[in-house]
Amino acid sequence: MKIHLPPVMPFGWACTYGEDRIGLWQAFEVAGVRQVMRWIAPGEFLMGSPESEVGRSADERQHRVVLTEGFWMADTACTQALWKSVMGTNPSQFKDDPQNPVEQVSWLDITDEFLPKLNALAPGLDLVLPTEAQWEYACRAGTTTPFSFGEYVTTDQVHFHGNYPYSAGKTGDYVWNTALVKARPVNPWGLYQMHGNVWEWCKDAYFAELISVHVLRGGSWLHSAQACRSASRNQGERDERNDSSGFRLACAAG
């Protein structure tokens, strides 16, 4: 992956920053809770799935997408700790650890309440939900297989319903709740659990003509490995809350 440096490094909102074997990263902090953001360089990819992919849906039409601008993507789903540091409460069903992803949050909870409050706490930090194209581009991390890990996955790689593996994958343990946001390995671009754990809300409406229904990506602890494929798509009403849906933050390059 060619890095393509962002316009400014570090940004004013960064409390720390660096570069490792994967690439550039910066972090912001709210009330002692830190979130790392990974630099995702501009590029192009095939979004969706080929007709030969096992378990694909009709809404996964494969097409080429060009992202002309790079962006920053949170290396994890938003944690309960970060949500609580901003909102003062924790709506999640599974509260056994503050490093679990926040769930029971709707698209409107995120866009109308959480994001404005978070951005006000860190001047210059303009966090948003990723577009669906940004999400899949970051999830694939340069790969073309059903998962960024390859043709199939295990429960050691992805937190999904282990009784329902994908293709040649083997069954695995099944835990009836979410997992820590860093409980599984990163994808090639340094992002944790783009597959599984919780579905992640995206900015886009699922239907162009119906803006109250928004896209969810990535699968979850409650669903089969098939639902966790890079191309897999889901939808939810923008005021819908459940214990298998969370989100991941993104922001523009400058």
C-alpha positions in Angstrom: 0.0 0.0 0.0 1.4 3.4 -1.0 1.0 5.7 1.9 0.1 9.1 0.3 0.7 11.4 3.3 -2.2 13.6 4.5 -1.8 17.4 4.2 -0.8 17.9 7.8 0.9 15.5 10.3 0.1 15.7 13.1 -3.3 17.3 13.2 -4.2 19.7 15.9 -6.5 17.2 17.6 -3.9 14.6 18.0 -2.6 13.8 21.5 0.0 11.4 20.1 0.9 10.1 16.6 3.4 7.8 14.9 4.2 5.4 12.1 4.6 1.7 12.4 5.0 -1.3 10.1 1.4 -0.8 8.9 1.4 2.9 8.4 0.5 6.2 9.9 -1.7 6.7 13.0 -2.9 9.5 15.2 -4.9 9.4 18.4 -7.3 11.8 20.2 -8.4 11.6 23.8 -11.5 12.5 25.7 -11.6 12.4 29.5 -8.7 10.0 29.5 -10.2 7.7 26.9 -8.0 7.4 23.8 -9.0 6.4 20.3 -6.4 5.6 17.6 -7.2 6.7 14.0 -5.4 4.9 11.1 -4.6 6.7 7.9 -6.4 5.1 4.9 -4.7 6.3 1.6 -6.8 7.1 -1.5 -7.2 4.3 -4.0 -9.6 2.2 -6.0 -11.2 -1.2 -5.5 -13.9 -3.5 -6.6 -16.8 -3.0 -4.2 -19.3 -5.8 -3.8 -18.9 -9.5 -4.5 -18.3 -11.5 -7.7 -21.2 -13.8 -8.7 -19.1 -16.8 -7.8 -18.9 -15.8 -4.1 -20.7 -18.2 -1.9 -23.6 -16.7 0.0 -23.7 -13.4 -1.9 -26.9 -11.3 -2.1 -28.3 -9.5 -5.0 -27.5 -6.2 -3.5 -23.8 -6.9 -3.6 -23.4 -5.9 -7.3 -19.7 -5.6 -8.0 -18.4 -2.3 -9.3 -15.3 -0.3 -9.4 -15.0 2.6 -6.9 -12.3 5.3 -6.8 -11.6 7.1 -3.6 -9.7 10.3 -4.6 -9.2 11.5 -1.0 -7.6 9.6 1.9 -9.3 9.6 5.3 -8.7 8.5 8.9 -10.5 5.5 10.3 -10.8 4.4 13.9 -8.8 1.3 14.5 -11.7 -0.1 16.6 -15.4 0.1 16.9 -16.4 2.9 19.3 -16.0 1.5 22.8 -18.4 1.8 25.7 -15.7 3.8 27.5 -15.5 6.4 24.7 -19.3 6.7 24.5 -19.6 7.2 28.2 -16.8 9.8 28.3 -18.9 11.9 25.9 -22.5 11.1 26.8 -22.2 10.3 30.5 -24.2 7.1 30.2 -23.7 3.6 28.7 -26.8 2.2 26.8 -25.2 -1.1 26.0 -26.6 -4.5 26.8 -23.2 -6.2 27.5 -21.5 -4.0 30.1 -19.0 -6.5 31.4 -16.0 -4.4 30.1 -15.8 -0.8 29.0 -13.6 -1.9 26.1 -16.5 -3.8 24.6 -18.1 -2.0 21.7 -21.0 0.3 22.5 -24.3 -1.1 21.2 -28.0 -0.3 21.6 -27.2 2.9 19.7 -29.2 4.1 16.7 -28.0 6.0 13.7 -29.7 9.1 15.0 -28.2 8.7 18.5 -24.8 8.7 16.8 -25.2 11.5 14.2 -27.5 13.9 16.2 -26.2 13.5 19.7 -22.9 11.7 20.1 -20.9 13.2 17.2 -21.8 16.9 17.8 -20.8 16.5 21.5 -17.6 14.6 20.7 -16.5 17.1 18.1 -17.2 20.0 20.4 -14.9 18.5 23.0 -12.0 18.4 20.5 -11.8 21.5 18.3 -10.6 20.7 14.8 -11.8 17.1 15.1 -14.6 16.6 12.6 -15.6 13.0 13.1 -18.3 11.4 11.1 -19.7 7.9 10.2 -17.8 6.5 7.2 -19.5 6.2 3.9 -20.3 2.7 2.8 -17.6 2.8 0.2 -15.0 4.0 2.7 -16.1 1.2 5.1 -15.7 -1.6 2.6 -12.4 -0.2 1.2 -11.0 -0.1 4.7 -12.4 -3.6 5.5 -10.9 -5.2 2.4 -7.6 -3.5 3.0 -6.4 -4.4 -0.5 -7.8 -7.9 -0.6 -10.4 -9.4 -3.0 -11.4 -12.5 -1.0 -14.6 -12.9 1.0 -12.7 -11.8 4.1 -9.6 -9.7 4.6 -8.2 -12.9 6.2 -8.8 -15.0 3.1 -11.5 -17.4 1.7 -12.9 -18.3 5.1 -12.4 -17.4 8.8 -12.3 -19.0 12.2 -13.6 -17.8 15.5 -10.0 -17.0 16.5 -10.1 -14.4 13.7 -13.7 -13.2 13.7 -16.3 -13.0 16.5 -19.3 -14.6 14.8 -21.8 -17.4 15.6 -19.4 -20.2 15.7 -22.0 -22.8 14.8 -22.4 -21.3 11.4 -19.0 -21.2 9.6 -18.5 -20.1 6.0 -17.6 -22.4 3.1 -14.6 -24.6 4.1 -14.4 -22.9 7.5 -14.7 -25.0 10.7 -17.2 -24.5 13.5 -15.9 -22.8 16.6 -16.8 -21.5 20.0 -19.8 -19.4 20.4 -20.1 -16.7 23.1 -23.5 -15.1 23.5 -22.3 -11.5 23.8 -19.9 -9.0 22.3 -16.1 -9.2 22.6 -13.4 -6.7 23.5 -12.8 -4.4 20.5 -9.2 -5.7 20.2 -9.9 -9.3 21.0 -9.2 -10.4 17.4 -6.3 -9.7 15.0 -6.1 -6.6 12.8 -6.7 -6.6 9.1 -3.7 -5.7 6.8 -4.4 -2.0 7.4 -4.4 -2.2 11.2 -8.1 -2.2 11.8 -9.6 -4.4 14.4 -12.8 -6.5 13.9 -14.1 -5.0 10.7 -15.6 -8.5 10.4 -17.9 -9.6 13.2 -18.5 -8.4 16.8 -21.0 -5.7 16.0 -22.6 -4.4 12.8 -21.3 -0.9 12.1 -23.6 1.9 11.0 -22.5 3.8 7.8 -23.4 7.3 6.7 -25.3 6.2 3.6 -29.0 5.5 3.2 -29.6 1.9 2.1 -32.2 3.1 -0.5 -31.7 6.3 -2.3 -35.4 7.1 -2.2 -35.8 6.2 1.5 -33.4 8.1 3.7 -34.8 6.7 7.0 -33.1 3.4 6.4 -29.3 3.2 6.7 -26.6 0.8 5.8 -24.9 -1.6 8.4 -21.8 -3.5 7.6 -19.5 -6.2 9.0 -21.7 -8.8 10.6 -21.8 -9.5 14.4 -21.5 -11.9 17.2 -25.1 -13.0 16.7 -24.7 -13.8 13.0 -23.1 -16.4 10.7 -19.7 -16.0 9.2 -21.4 -15.5 5.8 -22.9 -12.2 7.2 -19.4 -11.1 8.2 -18.0 -11.1 4.6 -16.4 -7.8 3.3 -19.3 -7.4 0.8 -22.1 -8.3 3.1 -24.8 -5.6 3.6 -27.5 -5.0 6.1 -30.0 -2.3 6.8 -31.7 -0.7 9.8 -34.2 2.1 10.5 -32.3 5.2 11.6 -33.9 5.1 15.1 -33.4 1.3 15.5 -31.3 0.1 18.5 -30.2 -3.5 19.2 -27.4 -5.3 21.0 -25.6 -6.4 17.8 -25.1 -2.9 16.2 -22.5 -0.3 16.9 -20.3 2.0 14.8 -16.8 3.1 13.9 -15.5 6.7 13.5 -13.9 8.3 10.5 -12.7 11.8 9.5 -11.4 13.6 6.5 -7.7 14.1 5.7 -7.8 17.8 6.4 
